[in-house]
């Protein structure tokens, strides 16, 4: 029984470490997603700002073409960043599932370890009672 509890304890420590690593990975994925969302918001702000400015008082064909190219490249950057945000969000979900699985495994092992320790304590108490009964029986027999 002691060997089983010792194995459970070693497995529980490994599972707890795996849970902690998964939690750190989840936190890192959340930070990356937040940064990607921030960059997307920044690009959206640039686009709105640039559209609100208008072409200006003096408009030439070259300025309009340049403005059009800039808006197209800004729109492309927005599209790419939106994909990046979606990718980062998917990564957060994957890391959350990993963490939840690791957490569930660690909790199961912790409960099994608690049951094993309780069984050891009950076994020790039974041995103690048996020993006390034997001592009492011997003492009673000597009288």
CORDA-V669591 format. One line per field, one symbol per residue. ss: DSSP state (2 for helix, 1 for strand, 0 for the rest). psi: psi as a letter, one per 30 degrees, with the letter a starting at -180 (. if undefined). burial: I if it has 16 or more other ideal C-beta (glycine too) atoms within 10 Angstrom, else O. Layout:
BEGIN
ss->???
psi->???
burial->???
END
This chain:
BEGIN
ss->02222222222222222222222222222222222222222222222222222000000022222222222222222222222222222222222222222222222222222222222222222222222222222222220
psi->eeeeeeeeeeeeeeeeeeeeeeeeeeeeeeeeeeeeeeeeeeeeeeeeeeeeelflejkleeeeeeeeeeeeeeeeeeeeeeeeeeeeeeeeeeeeeeeeeeeeeeeeeeeeeeeeeeeeeeeeeeeeeeeeeeeeeeeeff.
burial->OOOOIOOIOOOIOOIIOIIOOIIOIIOOIIOIIOOIIOOIOOIOOOOOOOOOOOOOOOOOOOOOOOIOOOOOOIOOOOOOIOOIIOOIIOIIOOIIOIIOOIIOIIOOIOOOIOOIOOOOOOOOOOOOOOOOOOOOOOOOOOO
END
